[in-house]
């Protein structure tokens, strides 16, 4: 008799199923990391653009979003005093995913 027994075929299929399920789970996990990283990069670049805008630096503290390009990403600007005379701490907090994820940029600016 030549060929495989039913037991050998079942064992081979069980091993293949385990390998395939592990591969799919790993792919999904890493795809999630890529998506989160993409969103964080977009938020960082938008925040840096705001921080580099001279008109934005002149505005008082407040909140807003990056409409029309990214209305799903919001920002909040606040000022804190520092111990240094003539220097203020500007804090820009950017949030996305309904404020579940946030990042903060800090810049020290001279009082005008």
Secondary structure, DSSP 8 states (H G I E B T S, - for coil): --S--HHHHHHHHHHHHHHHHHHHHHHHHHHHHHHHHHHHHHHHHHHHHHHH-HHHHHS-SEEEEETTTEEEEEEEEEEEE-SSTTEEEEEEEEEETTTTEEEEEEEEEE--
